[in-house]
Amino acid sequence: MPNISKNYKSLAWLTNGAGGRVLLWALAMLLAALYLHAWCYALVNDDTGIYLATAERVAEGEVLYKSLYAGYTPLGIYSWALLKKLCGQATTYAHYLALNLLWLWLCALLCYLLGLRITASRRAAVAAALLVLALAYAYEGTYIVLEPFVLIFSLATLLLLHNSPARPAQLYGAGLCMGLAFLSKQYGLLMWIPAGYVVMAGFEGTRGRLQALGRLLLGFALPLGVLFGCYASCYHTGPQELLHAWGRYATSYHFGERSWGKMLAALARFVGSSLPLLLLLPLYARQLSGRKHLLFHSLLLTFMAFGSSLFYRQYPHYFLLLIPPAVLMGLYLLKAGWQLARLRPLLLTAVALTLLLAGLRPALGFLDMEQQRKTRLRQQQYALAARINEELPPGSEVLLMTYYHQRLAYLCRFRPVDPIGTGYTFTDILY
């Protein structure tokens, strides 16, 4: 067996010395360059067409869910609409994408803060945050999607729940963040699973647990109450109409493509190809049991809860929800697993493989993005939109039937044929 003590000490220059600081700064600068490159050249994808076309109509005065249908909860759409209002006609795709990338980097900051709950090493927490950004880059984090909105509030929920001892204000705040996660996308509702577990396992007595759940519920209800109250008073629209819009899309979405088998296979591929360190979890089950590892358990439940979204489809950006809890679990495993000397060689091998794959995926993503730059694909998208607008001017009512045409709703500034019936949502799914 190799001399673990000697091998571990040989890493001291990277983990504790100046070399580690230099390496982390170099990685941070490299990731910043990769995201800047993507900000300049990433394509307008089809989900973006729906989100931004809807947001721009809202900025022009349409009332979401009353005069314009949307299948998602409204926080992301209202954020982009507000940006459109602030920047006016000068708003470009780069403005919207910058907002999304900012949210993603804020997610990395929250991962850093959660990392400090796991380990006292600031460098380990920074490394975990950079790993989150590296994997997000490879899983469509450079597109405009709703998942960064969900993540920012989900991670804030975990941070508040594990700021021991949990005060009443922190419980209200955690509930508020869960409400905002839900208003970002329906999947945010799944945060009740880890939050409920933390309350049941972390609080003593029935009374204490009920009080904690009540505070979470009140915090959760606050943003929904504000939204429902605004719609009722300003637009005479009841909560049932909003709930119907959110539920209609969720229950009709890819009805014939739901599969537990595909979900489990996708999770296995994600772990095996991105974070093989997590494959060692069964070997450390005993070390990670007990109430003192409550944060690890809540991260695992968050990973499993968001992993259930893959039951519907396995789009790359769906995995964005899995990356932060998976990386933080890996950090937790590295800290707890080091205590078992006999498994350290296996642990170091898994860490090395994880870092290798984490570097390979962004590299492949960069090559793909560089190909898009060289062939001027984003410019081609706008040129195609300009040619289409010669026949169908901006503001025309156009029915875009298939998924692959939805980006034209934004690029060509089309209006939907049936605003309240389908809006810009995928008509081939709803009908």
Buried (B, 14 or more C-beta within 10 A) or exposed (E): EEEBEEEEEEEEEBBEEEEBEEBBEEBBEBBEEBBEBBBEBBBBBBBBBBBBBBBBBBBEEBBBBBBBBBBBBBBBBBBBBBBBEEEEEEBEBEBBBBBBBEBBBBBBEBBBBBBBBBBEBEBBBBBBBBBBBBBBBBBBBBBBBBBBBBBBBBBBBBBBBBBEEBEEEBBBBBBBBBBBBBBBBBBBBBBBBBBBBBBEEBBEEEEEBEBBBBBBBBBBBBBBEEBBEEBBEEBEBEBEBBEEBBEBBEEBBEEEEEBEEBBEEBBEEBBEEBBBBBBBBEBBEEBBEEEEBBBBBBBBBBBBBBBBBBBBBBBEBBBBBBBBBBBBBBBBBBBBBBEBEEBBEEBBEBBEBBBEBBBBBBBEBBEEBEEBBEEEBBEEBBEBBEEBBEEBEEEBEBEBEEBEBBBBBBBBBBBBEEBBEBBBBBBEBBE
